[in-house]
Amino acid sequence: MFKPRKSHFLVIICAFLFAFALFFYFEEKVSPERPLLASYSYQGPTTSVPGNPQFIQIQVLIKDSPEAGGVQIQNAEFNGKTIPLKPRDIYGNRGSAGFQVAPGKYKLKWVVQKSNLIWPRLVRHEEIVNVNPRDLWLQIEIVGDNASIR
C-alpha cells in the first residue's frame, strides 16, 4: 500500500498555510475601514456598425409611467416607422426597437393616455433627435411623458 511520507505532509501543510494567508490578505482589502468605490464603465459599442461605418445604431426603449395610475403609452414612432408595443409587464416595459440611421435629425413621436376622467385623455409628444456623426450608438428611453437620449 501507499505509505505517506513526511514530504507529502509538508506539501499539504504548506498549501493550507498559503490558502489561509491569501484569505487574510483579501479579507483585509474589503474591511469596513476602506469602503469599496463604485466606478462607471462604458458598456456600449466601441466600433461603428458592421457594413457601413456611416450608420449609427439607435435603440428605442418604451416604458409606461412607473407611478400607480400614471400615463400609458398608446403608440410610438421613430422617423415615421411605428414601434410595435406589447402589453405592459410588471416593470412597465412596453417594447423596444433598433434602427440604423445616417447622421441627421429625426422625429420621435409618442402618444400617452393620461386618464379616462381627466381631459385631454390623449397627449401627443414630439422630440427631435439629433444624431451626430461622431456617435457610435444612441439609446432613447421613453418613460411615460418623458424621453431621454443618451
N, C-alpha and C positions, 0 to 999 in steps of 0.2 A: 504494500500500500504506500500511499504518499505520506512522507514524513515532513511536517513543516520544519523549516529551518529558521534560524534567527534572522536571516536576511529578508524572508517573507514578512515576518512580524515587523521588522524595521521599515519596510516599504509601506505596509498598511498604516502604521502609526504616523509616518511622515505625510502620507496622503490625507489622513484625518486631520492632522495639525494644519496642513496647508488650507484645507477647506474651512476649518474653523477660523483661521486668520483672515481669509477672504470674506467670510461672513461679517466679522467685526469691522473690517475695513469699509465695506459697503454700508453697513448699518450706521457707521459714523457719518457718512456722507448725507444721509437723509434724516439727520437729527432735527429736533424742533428748533434748535438754536439757529440753524441755517435753513430757512424755508425755501422750497423749490420755486423757481420763477418760471412763468409760462412765457412762451415765445410764439410769435406768429410765423408761420411758414406758408409760402405760396403754393397752392395745390392745383393751379390751373395749368394749361398747356404752356410749353416753353418754345414751341416752334409753330409756324403757320400751318394752315390746313393742308393736308397732302393733296397734290394735284395742281392746285392753283394758289400760289403764295399771296395773291392779291385779295383773296376772300377772307373774311373774318367770321369766326364761329359765334353765333348768337344763341343763347339758351334762355328760354322764357319759362318761368315757374309761376303758376297761378294758384292762389290760396284764398279761401274765404276769410272774412274777418275773424280773429281769434276770440273776440268778445262774445258773450252769450247774447243772442238776439242781434248780432252785428250784421253788416251787409253781406250779401251773397252775390258772387259773380254770375252774371247771366250769359254773357258771351265775351270773347276777346279775339282781337285780330292784330297781326303784325304785318305791315306792308301790304295790306289788302288780303292777306291769307288768314282764314279763320283757324283758330286753335281749338281742336276738339276738347270738350270738357267732360269729365266723368262725374259721377255722384261724389259728394263730399265724403272723405274718410274721417277717422277720429281726430286727425291733426288739422283738418281743414284743407288738405290738398285737393285741388280740382283737376289739375292737368299740367302738362309741360310740352314744350315743342322746341325743336332745334332748327336753326336756319344758317345758311352760309351766304353772306352778302358782301358786296363790294363796299368800300368806304363811301360814306354819304350820309344823308338824312332820311330817316324812315319814320312813318307814323305808327304809333302804338295806340290802339283804341280798346276800351273795355266798357261794359255796361254792368252796373250793380243794381240790385234791388234792395232798397233800404228797409221798407216795412210795408205791410198790407194796409196800415192805417194812416201813415204819415205821407203827405203829398210833397214833392213828387215821389212816386214809388220807384221809378227807374231814373238813374242818373248816369249820364254818359261822360266818360273821361277820355281825354286825348293827350298824349305826350309825344314830343318829337325826340327821337333817339338819334344822337349824333355819333356815327361810327367813324372813329379816327383811323387813318391808315397805319398808325403805329400800334394799334390794338391787335392782340393775338386772339382775344376771346372776350366776350361781354356776357354778363349774366343779368337778366332783367327779372325782377321778382315783383309780382303784383299781389298785394295783400289787402283785400277789401278796396278801400278808396285810394290807397297809396301805391306808388310804384317806385322802386329803387333800381338804379342802374349801376352796376359795378363792373 
